[in-house]
Amino acid sequence: MVELIVSALLLAVVMSLIAQFLAQISVVNRNLSDSEAALRCVRQIVDEMRNDPNWTPEIPESLKATLTDPELQVTTDQEDGSQASRVTVSIVWKNFEQETVRPVALSFWKWEKSE
């Protein structure tokens, strides 16, 4: 009888550890999936900006439905006297714990056309 109780307790401990492990794996997979979706969106925005300089970037509705509070940031850095400027497109959002995650960003160089 004692062996049965000890076995049941050990099984309960092992099952609780496995449940916590599986929950953590689920969180990591969800975060990875969100990062991949944001990266695909940033890549599409960069492609559109490179093809059409007058295009106004915005986050697609599909990504707004996937991520919590996504924010699009576009910054342009140009050095003095240079015809080139670096454009960085990034998306930041909150995870399911409402913590701001590290942004996903891509940069590209844009040159002014010389006349």
N, C-alpha and C positions, 0 to 999 in steps of 0.2 A: 504494500500500500504506500509506503514511504517513497519507493522508487517511482511510483506513478505520479505522486505529487511533485517530486523533484523534476521529473521529466516534463510535466505540464508547465512548471515555472520556467524551465529552460526554454521550452518551446515558445512561451509567451514573450520572453526577453528577446529571443532571436526574431520572432515575427515583428515586434515593435521596432527593432533596429532595421529590419528590411523595409518596413513601411516608411520610416524616416528617410532612408536611403533612396527609395523610389520617389518620394516627394521632392527631394533635392534634385534628382535627375530631371524630374518634370519641370522644375523652375529653370534649370540650366538650359534645357531644350527650348523652353518658351522664350527666354532671353536671346538665345541664339537665333531663333526664328524671327524675332522682332528686329534684330540687328541686320539680318540678311534682307528683310523687306525694306528697311531704311536705306541700306546700301544700294539696292536695285533702284529705288526712287531717286537717290542722289545721282546715280550714274545716268539715269534718264534725263534729269534736270540739266546736268552738265552737257550732255549730248545736245539737248535742245538749245542751250545757251550758246554753244559753239557753232551750231548751224544757223541760228537766227539771233543776232546780237540784240534785237529789239524785243525779244520774247520776255514776258514777265513770268518769272518762276513762281510756282505755287505747289503746295502739297496736294496730291491727288486724294479724292474722297475715299478711295479704297485704303490708302495708308492711314487716313484719319480714323477710319473704322477699326483698323488693326492696332494702332498705337494709342497710348493715353497722352493727351495734350502734346502732340508733336509740334515743334517749332522749327521753321526753316530760317536759316541765317545765310546770307550771301555777303561776303566781304571782298573788297577790292583793295589791294595794296600796290602802290606804284612808287618806285624810287624816283628821286629828283633827276630830271634830265633823261630819263629812260623812256623808250617808246613801248616797253613791255610792262604789263601789269599782271599780278597774280590774283586770280579769282578763286575764292574758296567757298564751296557750297557745303553746308552741314545741316544735319537734322538732329535735334535733341528731343527726348521724350521722357516720360516717367514710367517706371516699371510698375508691376502690380502692387508693390509695397509703397507706391507714391514717392519713390526716390528718383531723382534725376540721374539718368545714366550718362555714361561718357558718349559724346556725340560721334556720329558717323560723318566723316568729311572726305571730300575729294577736292583737289586743287588743279587748276590748269592755267596756262599762260595765254595771255591775249596781247597781241601786238596791234598798235595803231597803224593804219595804212598810211604810208608815206605818199605824198603827192608829187 
